[in-house]
Amino acid sequence: MHVISVNVSAARPIEIGGRTELTGIGKRGVAGPVEAHALGLAGDEQADLSVHGGLSKAVYAYPVEHYAFWQTVRAQAGVMGWGESLPHGFMGENLTISGLLEAQVCVGDVLRFANCELAVSEPRFPCFKFNAVMGFNQASKLMVSSGWCGFYLAVRVPGTLAAGEAFELIHGPRHVGIAELFRSRRAAHR
């Protein structure tokens, strides 16, 4: 398990249905170590603190293993070319990770890095801004149906994170899995 990319962005305006909305989706990779503190990564912003950010959602991780799917469906929707790659951070994640999927983590598990510890807190639930950034109206529904939501992390031990860095998964109480929690909340909102 390792970090492919550490991604940050300032909140920026986008047009959605004739309105201007702020979003932090579409982050970009940064070189070198990045400070992780209680409210997130240095240089990163969230636009709507009622649904993103805060102590329990300071850092968002997304598995790189799902990127091929999103590239394919965006190409099918005519949003991007067939050979084109999405840049890491495009899903809005701070950490593009490899080797750890939603079905393998539970609330309370800890990702231990060389200089930092992050605790798994909850899945990410897509909003209307996700459709706009992805470029087609079914993006949120595809995230919900696939369960490929990624997960939020609380900063348990502040420190630094860097691309290429390995981490280990320390199991917590293992009561509620991220995939299970995502499915249960999805069912409750139908």
Secondary structure, DSSP 8 states (H G I E B T S, - for coil): -EEEEEEE---EEEEETTEEEEE--S-EE-SS-EEEETTEETT---S-TTTS-SSTTSEEEEEGGGHHHHHHHHHHTTSS-TT----TTTTS-SEEEES--GGG-BTT-EEE-SS-EEEEEEE----HHHHHHHTSTTHHHHHHHH----EEEEEEE-EEE-TT-B-EEE-----SBHHHHHHHHHHHT-
